[in-house]
Amino acid sequence: MRLPSDYVAPARLLAMFVLVTCLPLAALGWLGHRVLDQDLALETQRRAERLQNTANQLADTLTGNLLASRTSLPAAATWLQFDGRGVIRRQGLPLPYYPQTAPGVEAPAQLYASAEAVERTDPMLAAERYQALVRSEDRAQRAGALMRLARTQRRMGNTEGALSSYAELVTLGDAPVAGAPAELVGRRQRAAIFDGEGNEWAAAAERRALALVLSDGRYPIDRATLTFYREGLPSLDDARSNLAAVVTELWPRWHAEPSGRAAWTKDDRAFATVWAPEGVGTAAIVASVSTTSMADGDAASRRTLLVAGFALMALVILAAGYFVFRALHRELNVARLQSDFVAQVSHEFRTPLTAMRHLTELLEEGAAPAERLPEFHHALGKETRRLHAMVESLLDFGRIESGRQVYRLEDTSLADIARQVVDAFGSPRVQLLIPNGVARSRVDRDALTLAVQNLVDNAMKYSPASSPVRVSVDVRGRRGGISVEDLGAGISAAEERSVRRKFVRGSAARMMNVKGTGIGLAIVDQVVRAHGGRLDVDSEVGRGSRFTIWVPLSEHTS
């Protein structure tokens, strides 16, 4: 039901809505918060237990691998052998850096002394001497010679020659030069030369290759060397970096204790290490395992279901509260409309009753002049018929509303019903338009006549006294219609449905101060529906309205 624009829900109704909806929602929210907190705490405890169990199992596995062959190391595990100089052997997952590495043996600096002595004064001679050393079978000597040859070529402005020398240096891989593997030195210098030439694409390609070498842990280097060569490069693989950090943290303990094992957890990973003397040094295995397992997925699914369940309950409470509020709102509005209806009906009754009482008193007292007696009798009869019509209308509405109305259907001409209504009003304002042909339908003649009368009565009330009211009969397909058209105030689109409801009166009634009970259109709508028809409204504010009753045609229509 559409509520009047000036209607405000009582404070009691709003308070009831808060009690029925907001308080249960608050309680549900508090309960849901507590349940989710407890579930999260339990899951955290279970995860910690799983982590520790996994770490212990991992330590047992590593112990077996350390004592037996190392061909079945876990995926995220590394085996190291080290002595006082640093890491001397490694197996398993390569790390990007190590706490300490055994220094590579570079070629003696004296080999290059004669070439370095003339490098600034006679770079051509220096280059020839470096070229002779490049042909050596010793990889370390070749690496040192290539690095110095490239440096001399750059000094001479021979960029292509320098790039070629550094490219050959890259092929020497782990040959030690300048305190680092030859490949790292060569790639870093090639990137620098390309940057100087403005060749960004080639420089980026060299940096990507260098980053891949460092991320894969292709060569055993310490953290300082890694930091120097990774400057300006993308981040390294997190799993390898984390394991390298663990090895760095364990390094002092491995040296302090001859052998041992440890298992611990950090974040969502389990770590374990085992170490023991082997050969000339100490062997150690360290590994990590992620505990992001099916159990974690199950916990997340369980919490999702809990949240969904509480959300569904909240929606149910909101929906229930809304419907309670809507029902109470509707009933309160109906009660208000009924109160207005009673007031309007009382006022409508008072007018004819007052006139009848006044005329009756005049007749009883004999104070009426003899020549005016016919006029008084006529007025008394008119008011009596008016009162009788109002009572009959209310009785009809009561029977229709309660479903006790009995409709006697018979084959009837719609034009005859329209003509009967127009004749009953007997006003020149009411005009009848009947087209050729006969529109017949099986209807209750009295009920449909009453419906058309209500439409004509409303049209005359809500239109100027000088404007016509047209009643017409039409046929559209298998339906026949009786239309009532006026040039009155009109009905807004927002009110077209609400004015059909009982006790509801449109804004035009209030603006024009038109008296009425608000049941006229409700009767029309009920009667039309009972006949299997429909009531169409075509209206525009300030331009008038056209109400059309459509009912099914009978087989005798021509």
C-alpha positions as CSV (number, residue, x, y, z in Angstrom):
1,M,0.0,0.0,0.0
2,R,1.3,3.4,-0.9
3,L,1.4,5.6,2.2
4,P,0.4,9.3,2.2
5,S,3.4,11.6,1.8
6,D,2.7,13.3,5.1
7,Y,2.5,10.0,7.1
8,V,5.2,9.5,9.7
9,A,5.8,6.1,11.5
10,P,5.0,6.5,15.2
11,A,8.0,6.4,17.6
12,R,6.6,3.2,19.1
13,L,6.8,1.5,15.8
14,L,10.3,2.6,15.2
15,A,11.3,1.4,18.8
16,M,9.7,-1.9,18.1
17,F,11.6,-2.3,14.9
18,V,14.9,-1.5,16.8
19,L,14.0,-4.2,19.4
20,V,13.0,-6.8,16.8
21,T,15.9,-6.2,14.4
22,C,18.8,-4.3,15.8
23,L,19.2,-6.0,19.2
24,P,19.2,-9.5,17.7
25,L,21.7,-8.4,15.0
26,A,24.0,-6.9,17.7
27,A,23.8,-10.2,19.7
28,L,24.4,-12.2,16.5
29,G,27.4,-10.1,15.6
30,W,28.9,-10.4,19.1
31,L,28.4,-14.2,19.0
32,G,29.8,-14.5,15.6
33,H,32.9,-12.5,16.6
34,R,33.5,-14.7,19.6
35,V,33.0,-17.9,17.6
36,L,35.4,-16.8,14.9
37,D,38.0,-15.7,17.4
38,Q,37.8,-19.0,19.2
39,D,38.1,-20.9,15.9
40,L,41.1,-18.8,14.9
41,A,42.8,-19.4,18.3
42,L,42.2,-23.2,18.0
43,E,43.5,-23.3,14.4
44,T,46.6,-21.3,15.5
45,Q,47.3,-23.8,18.2
46,R,46.7,-26.7,15.8
47,R,49.0,-25.1,13.2
48,A,51.8,-24.6,15.8
49,E,51.5,-28.3,16.8
50,R,51.6,-29.4,13.1
51,L,54.6,-27.2,12.5
52,Q,56.5,-28.7,15.4
53,N,55.6,-32.2,14.4
54,T,56.7,-31.5,10.9
55,A,59.9,-30.0,12.1
56,N,60.7,-33.1,14.2
57,Q,59.9,-35.5,11.3
58,L,62.0,-33.4,9.0
59,A,64.9,-33.6,11.5
60,D,64.6,-37.4,11.6
61,T,64.6,-37.5,7.8
62,L,67.7,-35.3,7.6
63,T,69.5,-37.5,10.1
64,G,69.0,-40.5,7.8
65,N,70.2,-38.5,4.8
66,L,73.3,-37.3,6.6
67,L,74.3,-40.9,7.6
68,A,73.4,-42.5,4.3
69,S,73.6,-41.3,0.7
70,R,72.5,-37.7,-0.1
71,T,70.6,-38.6,-3.3
72,S,67.2,-38.3,-1.7
73,L,67.4,-34.9,-0.1
74,P,64.0,-33.1,0.5
75,A,63.2,-30.5,-2.2
76,A,64.0,-27.5,0.0
77,A,67.2,-28.8,1.6
78,T,70.9,-28.1,1.1
79,W,73.9,-30.2,2.2
80,L,77.1,-28.4,3.0
81,Q,80.6,-29.5,3.9
82,F,82.8,-26.8,5.4
83,D,86.0,-26.3,7.4
84,G,87.7,-23.3,8.9
85,R,88.1,-21.7,5.4
86,G,84.3,-21.9,4.6
87,V,82.1,-24.0,2.4
88,I,84.1,-26.4,0.4
89,R,81.4,-28.7,-1.0
90,R,77.6,-28.3,-1.5
91,Q,74.7,-30.4,-2.8
92,G,70.9,-30.1,-3.0
93,L,69.3,-26.7,-3.2
94,P,71.8,-24.1,-4.2
95,L,71.8,-21.0,-2.1
96,P,72.3,-17.4,-3.4
97,Y,75.0,-16.8,-0.7
98,Y,76.8,-18.6,2.2
99,P,78.2,-17.3,5.5
100,Q,81.8,-18.0,4.4
101,T,83.2,-19.6,1.2
102,A,86.6,-21.1,0.6
103,P,88.4,-18.4,-1.5
104,G,89.2,-19.4,-5.1
105,V,92.9,-19.4,-6.1
106,E,93.5,-16.6,-8.5
107,A,96.4,-16.3,-10.8
108,P,99.5,-14.5,-9.3
109,A,99.5,-10.8,-9.9
110,Q,103.2,-11.1,-11.0
111,L,102.0,-12.7,-14.3
112,Y,100.4,-9.4,-15.4
113,A,103.1,-7.0,-13.9
114,S,104.9,-6.3,-17.2
115,A,101.7,-5.6,-19.0
116,E,100.2,-3.4,-16.2
117,A,103.5,-1.4,-16.1
118,V,102.9,-0.1,-19.7
119,E,99.1,-0.1,-19.7
120,R,98.8,3.7,-19.3
121,T,101.7,4.7,-21.4
122,D,101.5,2.2,-24.2
123,P,98.1,0.4,-24.1
124,M,98.7,-1.3,-27.5
125,L,101.8,-3.1,-26.1
126,A,99.9,-3.9,-22.9
127,A,97.0,-5.4,-25.0
128,E,99.5,-7.6,-26.9
129,R,101.0,-8.9,-23.7
130,Y,97.5,-9.6,-22.2
131,Q,96.5,-11.4,-25.5
132,A,99.5,-13.7,-25.0
133,L,98.3,-14.6,-21.5
134,V,94.8,-15.2,-22.7
135,R,96.0,-18.3,-24.6
136,S,97.1,-20.0,-21.4
137,E,95.5,-23.3,-20.4
138,D,95.0,-22.2,-16.8
139,R,91.5,-20.9,-16.4
140,A,92.3,-18.6,-13.5
141,Q,95.2,-17.1,-15.6
142,R,93.0,-16.6,-18.6
143,A,90.2,-15.0,-16.5
144,G,92.7,-12.5,-15.1
145,A,94.2,-11.7,-18.5
146,L,90.7,-11.3,-20.1
147,M,89.6,-8.8,-17.4
148,R,92.7,-6.7,-17.8
149,L,92.6,-6.9,-21.6
150,A,89.0,-5.7,-21.6
151,R,90.0,-2.9,-19.3
152,T,92.8,-1.8,-21.7
153,Q,90.5,-2.0,-24.7
154,R,88.0,0.3,-23.0
155,R,90.8,2.7,-22.3
156,M,91.7,2.6,-26.0
157,G,88.1,3.2,-27.0
158,N,87.7,-0.2,-28.5
159,T,84.2,-0.9,-27.1
160,E,83.5,-3.9,-29.4
161,G,86.8,-5.5,-28.3
162,A,86.0,-5.0,-24.6
163,L,82.5,-6.5,-25.0
164,S,84.1,-9.5,-26.8
165,S,86.7,-10.0,-24.0
166,Y,84.0,-9.8,-21.3
167,A,81.8,-12.2,-23.2
168,E,84.8,-14.7,-23.3
169,L,85.2,-14.0,-19.5
170,V,81.6,-15.0,-19.0
171,T,82.3,-18.5,-20.5
172,L,84.9,-19.2,-17.8
173,G,82.0,-19.5,-15.2
174,D,83.4,-20.0,-11.7
175,A,87.0,-19.2,-12.5
176,P,88.1,-16.7,-9.7
177,V,88.9,-13.2,-10.7
178,A,88.7,-9.9,-8.8
179,G,87.4,-11.9,-5.8
180,A,84.3,-13.3,-7.6
181,P,83.4,-15.9,-10.3
182,A,84.3,-14.8,-13.8
183,E,80.7,-14.9,-15.1
184,L,79.6,-12.3,-12.6
185,V,82.4,-10.0,-13.4
186,G,81.9,-10.3,-17.1
187,R,78.1,-9.8,-17.1
188,R,78.3,-6.8,-14.8
189,Q,80.9,-5.1,-17.0
190,R,79.0,-5.8,-20.2
191,A,75.9,-4.2,-18.7
192,A,77.9,-1.1,-17.7
193,I,79.3,-0.8,-21.3
194,F,75.8,-1.1,-22.8
195,D,74.5,1.6,-20.4
196,G,77.3,3.9,-21.5
197,E,76.3,3.4,-25.1
198,G,72.6,4.0,-24.3
199,N,71.7,0.5,-25.4
200,E,69.1,-0.1,-22.7
201,W,67.7,-3.3,-24.2
202,A,71.1,-5.1,-24.2
203,A,71.9,-3.8,-20.7
204,A,68.6,-5.1,-19.4
205,A,69.3,-8.5,-21.0
206,E,72.6,-8.7,-19.2
207,R,71.1,-7.8,-15.9
208,R,68.4,-10.4,-16.3
209,A,71.0,-13.0,-16.9
210,L,73.0,-11.8,-14.0
211,A,70.0,-11.9,-11.7
212,L,69.2,-15.4,-12.8
213,V,72.7,-16.6,-12.0
214,L,72.5,-15.0,-8.5
215,S,69.0,-16.3,-7.8
216,D,69.9,-19.9,-8.8
217,G,72.9,-19.9,-6.5
218,R,75.1,-21.0,-9.4
219,Y,78.3,-20.1,-7.7
220,P,79.3,-20.2,-4.0
221,I,79.7,-16.6,-2.9
222,D,79.4,-14.8,0.4
223,R,76.7,-12.2,1.3
224,A,78.9,-9.2,0.6
225,T,79.7,-10.4,-2.9
226,L,76.0,-11.0,-3.5
227,T,75.0,-7.6,-2.3
228,F,77.6,-5.9,-4.6
229,Y,76.5,-7.7,-7.7
230,R,72.7,-7.7,-7.1
231,E,72.6,-3.9,-6.9
232,G,69.8,-2.6,-9.2
233,L,68.6,-6.1,-9.9
234,P,65.2,-7.8,-9.2
235,S,64.6,-9.5,-5.9
236,L,65.9,-13.1,-5.5
237,D,63.9,-16.3,-4.9
238,D,62.4,-16.0,-1.4
239,A,62.7,-19.7,-0.6
240,R,66.4,-19.8,-1.4
241,S,67.1,-16.5,0.4
242,N,65.2,-17.6,3.5
243,L,67.3,-20.8,3.6
244,A,70.5,-18.9,3.1
245,A,69.5,-16.7,6.1
246,V,68.9,-19.8,8.2
247,V,72.4,-21.2,7.3
248,T,73.9,-17.8,8.2
249,E,72.1,-18.0,11.6
250,L,73.2,-21.6,12.2
251,W,76.9,-21.0,11.1
252,P,78.2,-20.1,14.6
253,R,76.4,-23.1,16.2
254,W,77.8,-25.5,13.7
255,H,81.3,-24.4,14.5
256,A,80.7,-24.3,18.3
257,E,79.2,-27.8,18.6
258,P,80.9,-30.8,16.8
259,S,77.5,-32.4,16.0
260,G,73.8,-32.1,16.8
261,R,70.3,-31.5,15.5
262,A,67.6,-28.9,15.8
263,A,64.0,-28.4,14.7
264,W,62.0,-25.2,15.0
265,T,59.2,-23.3,13.3
266,K,59.0,-19.8,11.9
267,D,55.9,-18.2,10.3
268,D,54.3,-21.0,8.3
269,R,57.4,-23.1,7.7
270,A,59.1,-25.9,9.6
271,F,62.9,-25.9,9.7
272,A,65.4,-28.6,10.7
273,T,69.1,-29.1,10.7
274,V,71.5,-32.0,11.4
275,W,75.3,-31.7,11.4
276,A,78.3,-34.0,12.2
277,P,82.0,-34.4,11.5
278,E,82.8,-35.7,8.0
279,G,86.2,-36.0,6.4
280,V,88.4,-33.0,6.9
281,G,85.5,-30.8,8.1
282,T,81.9,-30.9,9.1
283,A,78.8,-31.9,7.1
284,A,75.4,-30.3,7.7
285,I,71.9,-30.5,6.2
286,V,69.3,-27.8,6.6
287,A,65.8,-27.9,5.2
288,S,62.5,-26.2,5.4
289,V,58.9,-27.4,4.6
290,S,55.8,-25.2,4.1
291,T,52.9,-26.2,6.3
292,T,50.3,-24.7,4.0
293,S,48.4,-27.9,3.8
294,M,44.9,-29.2,3.2
295,A,44.2,-28.6,6.9
296,D,44.8,-24.9,6.4
297,G,42.4,-25.0,3.5
298,D,39.8,-26.8,5.6
299,A,40.1,-24.2,8.3
300,A,39.6,-21.4,5.8
301,S,36.6,-23.2,4.4
302,R,35.2,-23.7,7.8
303,R,35.6,-20.1,8.7
304,T,34.0,-19.1,5.4
305,L,31.0,-21.3,6.1
306,L,30.7,-19.8,9.6
307,V,30.8,-16.3,8.2
308,A,28.3,-17.3,5.5
309,G,26.0,-18.9,8.1
310,F,26.1,-15.8,10.4
311,A,25.5,-13.6,7.3
312,L,22.5,-15.7,6.3
313,M,21.1,-15.4,9.9
314,A,21.6,-11.7,9.8
315,L,19.8,-11.4,6.5
316,V,16.9,-13.5,7.9
317,I,16.7,-11.3,10.9
318,L,16.8,-8.2,8.7
319,A,14.1,-9.6,6.4
320,A,11.9,-10.6,9.4
321,G,12.3,-7.2,10.9
322,Y,11.5,-5.5,7.6
323,F,8.4,-7.5,7.1
324,V,7.3,-7.0,10.7
325,F,7.9,-3.2,10.3
326,R,6.1,-3.2,6.9
327,A,3.1,-5.2,8.3
328,L,2.8,-3.0,11.3
329,H,3.2,0.1,9.2
330,R,0.5,-1.1,6.8
331,E,-1.9,-1.9,9.7
332,L,-1.4,1.4,11.4
333,N,-2.0,3.2,8.1
334,V,-5.1,1.1,7.4
335,A,-6.3,2.0,10.9
336,R,-5.7,5.7,10.2
337,L,-7.4,5.5,6.9
338,Q,-10.4,3.7,8.5
339,S,-10.6,6.5,11.1
340,D,-10.6,9.0,8.3
341,F,-13.2,7.0,6.5
342,V,-15.5,6.9,9.5
343,A,-15.1,10.7,9.9
344,Q,-15.9,11.2,6.2
345,V,-18.9,8.9,6.2
346,S,-20.2,10.6,9.4
347,H,-19.8,14.0,7.7
348,E,-21.6,12.7,4.5
349,F,-24.4,11.3,6.6
350,R,-24.8,14.5,8.6
351,T,-25.5,16.7,5.6
352,P,-28.7,14.9,4.3
353,L,-29.8,14.0,7.9
354,T,-29.5,17.7,8.9
355,A,-31.6,18.7,5.9
356,M,-34.2,16.0,6.6
357,R,-34.4,16.9,10.3
358,H,-35.0,20.6,9.4
359,L,-37.7,19.8,6.9
360,T,-39.3,17.3,9.2
361,E,-39.5,19.8,12.0
362,L,-41.0,22.4,9.7
363,L,-43.7,19.9,8.6
364,E,-44.4,18.7,12.2
365,E,-44.8,22.3,13.5
366,G,-47.0,23.3,10.6
367,A,-44.9,26.3,10.0
368,A,-44.4,25.5,6.3
369,P,-46.5,27.6,3.9
370,A,-49.0,25.6,2.0
371,E,-47.7,26.7,-1.4
372,R,-44.2,25.4,-0.5
373,L,-45.2,22.0,0.7
374,P,-44.5,20.2,-2.6
375,E,-41.1,21.8,-2.6
376,F,-40.4,20.5,0.9
377,H,-41.7,17.1,0.1
378,H,-39.5,17.0,-3.0
379,A,-36.4,18.1,-1.0
380,L,-37.2,15.5,1.7
381,G,-37.5,12.8,-0.9
382,K,-34.2,13.8,-2.6
383,E,-32.3,13.7,0.7
384,T,-33.8,10.4,1.6
385,R,-32.8,8.9,-1.7
386,R,-29.3,10.4,-1.3
387,L,-29.0,8.8,2.2
388,H,-30.3,5.5,0.9
389,A,-27.8,5.5,-2.0
390,M,-25.0,6.1,0.5
391,V,-26.1,3.3,2.8
392,E,-26.5,0.9,-0.2
393,S,-23.0,1.9,-1.4
394,L,-21.5,1.1,2.0
395,L,-23.5,-2.2,2.1
396,D,-22.2,-3.1,-1.3
397,F,-18.7,-2.4,-0.3
398,G,-19.1,-4.5,2.8
399,R,-20.4,-7.4,0.8
400,I,-17.7,-7.1,-1.8
401,E,-14.9,-6.7,0.7
402,S,-16.0,-9.8,2.7
403,G,-16.5,-11.9,-0.4
404,R,-20.2,-12.4,0.2
405,Q,-21.3,-10.5,-2.9
406,V,-23.2,-12.8,-5.3
407,Y,-22.9,-11.9,-9.0
408,R,-25.7,-12.9,-11.3
409,L,-24.2,-13.1,-14.8
410,E,-26.3,-12.6,-17.8
411,D,-25.7,-11.6,-21.5
412,T,-25.9,-7.8,-21.4
413,S,-25.3,-5.0,-23.8
414,L,-22.5,-2.7,-22.6
415,A,-24.1,0.1,-24.5
416,D,-27.3,-0.3,-22.5
417,I,-25.4,-0.1,-19.3
418,A,-23.6,3.1,-20.4
419,R,-26.9,4.6,-21.6
420,Q,-28.6,3.7,-18.2
421,V,-25.9,5.4,-16.2
422,V,-26.0,8.6,-18.4
423,D,-29.8,8.7,-18.1
424,A,-29.6,8.3,-14.4
425,F,-27.4,11.3,-13.9
426,G,-29.6,13.4,-16.2
427,S,-26.9,16.1,-16.6
428,P,-26.0,17.8,-19.9
429,R,-22.4,17.5,-18.8
430,V,-22.5,13.7,-19.2
431,Q,-22.2,12.8,-22.9
432,L,-22.7,9.3,-24.4
433,L,-20.6,8.0,-27.3
434,I,-21.6,4.6,-28.7
435,P,-20.0,3.3,-31.9
436,N,-21.6,1.0,-34.5
437,G,-21.9,-2.6,-33.6
438,V,-23.1,-4.4,-30.4
439,A,-20.7,-5.1,-27.5
440,R,-22.2,-7.8,-25.3
441,S,-20.7,-9.5,-22.2
442,R,-21.8,-11.9,-19.5
443,V,-21.9,-9.5,-16.5
444,D,-23.9,-8.7,-13.4
445,R,-25.8,-5.7,-14.8
446,D,-26.4,-4.0,-11.4
447,A,-22.8,-4.5,-10.2
448,L,-21.3,-3.2,-13.5
449,T,-23.8,-0.3,-13.5
450,L,-22.7,0.6,-10.0
451,A,-19.0,0.6,-11.1
452,V,-19.7,2.9,-14.0
453,Q,-21.8,5.2,-11.9
454,N,-18.9,5.5,-9.4
455,L,-16.5,6.5,-12.3
456,V,-18.9,9.1,-13.6
457,D,-19.5,10.5,-10.1
458,N,-15.8,10.8,-9.5
459,A,-15.3,12.5,-13.0
460,M,-18.0,15.1,-12.2
461,K,-16.5,15.8,-8.7
462,Y,-12.9,16.2,-9.9
463,S,-13.5,18.3,-13.0
464,P,-14.8,21.8,-13.5
465,A,-18.6,22.3,-13.5
466,S,-18.5,23.5,-17.2
467,S,-16.3,20.7,-18.6
468,P,-18.0,17.6,-20.2
469,V,-17.7,14.0,-18.9
470,R,-17.7,11.5,-21.8
471,V,-19.0,7.9,-21.5
472,S,-18.1,5.7,-24.4
473,V,-18.2,2.0,-25.4
474,D,-15.3,0.4,-27.2
475,V,-14.2,-3.1,-28.4
476,R,-10.6,-4.3,-28.5
477,G,-10.0,-7.8,-29.5
478,R,-12.1,-10.2,-27.4
479,R,-12.7,-7.5,-24.7
480,G,-15.3,-4.8,-24.5
481,G,-14.8,-1.6,-22.6
482,I,-16.8,1.2,-21.0
483,S,-14.7,4.4,-20.7
484,V,-15.3,7.5,-18.6
485,E,-13.2,10.5,-19.6
486,D,-13.0,13.9,-17.9
487,L,-10.9,17.1,-18.2
488,G,-10.3,17.4,-14.4
489,A,-7.3,17.5,-12.1
490,G,-5.8,14.2,-13.1
491,I,-3.9,11.6,-11.2
492,S,-0.1,11.4,-10.9
493,A,1.7,8.2,-12.0
494,A,2.7,7.6,-8.4
495,E,-0.9,7.5,-7.2
496,E,-2.5,5.4,-10.0
497,R,-2.3,2.1,-8.1
498,S,-2.8,3.4,-4.6
499,V,-6.1,5.2,-5.3
500,R,-7.7,1.9,-6.1
501,R,-7.2,0.7,-2.6
502,K,-9.9,1.1,0.1
503,F,-10.0,4.3,2.1
504,V,-7.2,5.9,0.0
505,R,-7.9,9.3,-1.6
506,G,-5.6,11.1,-4.0
507,S,-3.9,14.4,-3.5
508,A,-6.4,16.1,-5.8
509,A,-9.2,15.4,-3.2
510,R,-7.2,17.2,-0.5
511,M,-6.3,20.1,-2.8
512,M,-9.8,20.6,-4.1
513,N,-11.5,19.8,-0.8
514,V,-13.8,17.2,-2.4
515,K,-15.8,15.2,0.0
516,G,-15.8,11.4,-0.2
517,T,-15.3,8.1,1.5
518,G,-12.4,6.7,-0.5
519,I,-14.2,3.5,-1.5
520,G,-15.5,4.4,-4.9
521,L,-12.6,3.2,-7.0
522,A,-12.0,0.3,-4.6
523,I,-15.6,-0.9,-5.5
524,V,-14.9,-0.5,-9.2
525,D,-11.7,-2.4,-9.0
526,Q,-13.2,-5.3,-7.0
527,V,-16.2,-5.5,-9.4
528,V,-14.1,-5.5,-12.5
529,R,-11.8,-8.2,-11.1
530,A,-14.7,-10.4,-10.2
531,H,-15.8,-10.3,-13.8
532,G,-12.4,-11.4,-15.1
533,G,-11.6,-7.9,-16.4
534,R,-9.3,-5.1,-15.6
535,L,-9.4,-1.4,-14.9
536,D,-7.1,0.8,-17.0
537,V,-6.2,4.3,-16.0
538,D,-4.8,6.9,-18.4
539,S,-4.3,10.1,-16.6
540,E,-2.1,13.3,-16.6
541,V,-2.0,15.8,-13.9
542,G,-3.9,19.0,-14.9
543,R,-5.1,17.4,-18.2
544,G,-7.8,14.9,-17.0
545,S,-8.3,11.2,-16.7
546,R,-9.7,8.3,-18.7
547,F,-10.9,5.2,-16.7
548,T,-11.8,2.1,-18.8
549,I,-13.5,-1.0,-17.6
550,W,-12.5,-4.0,-19.8
551,V,-14.5,-7.2,-19.6
552,P,-14.5,-10.3,-21.8
553,L,-17.0,-10.3,-24.7
554,S,-19.7,-12.9,-25.0
555,E,-20.1,-15.1,-28.1
556,H,-23.1,-13.0,-29.2
557,T,-21.1,-9.9,-29.9
558,S,-21.2,-8.8,-33.5
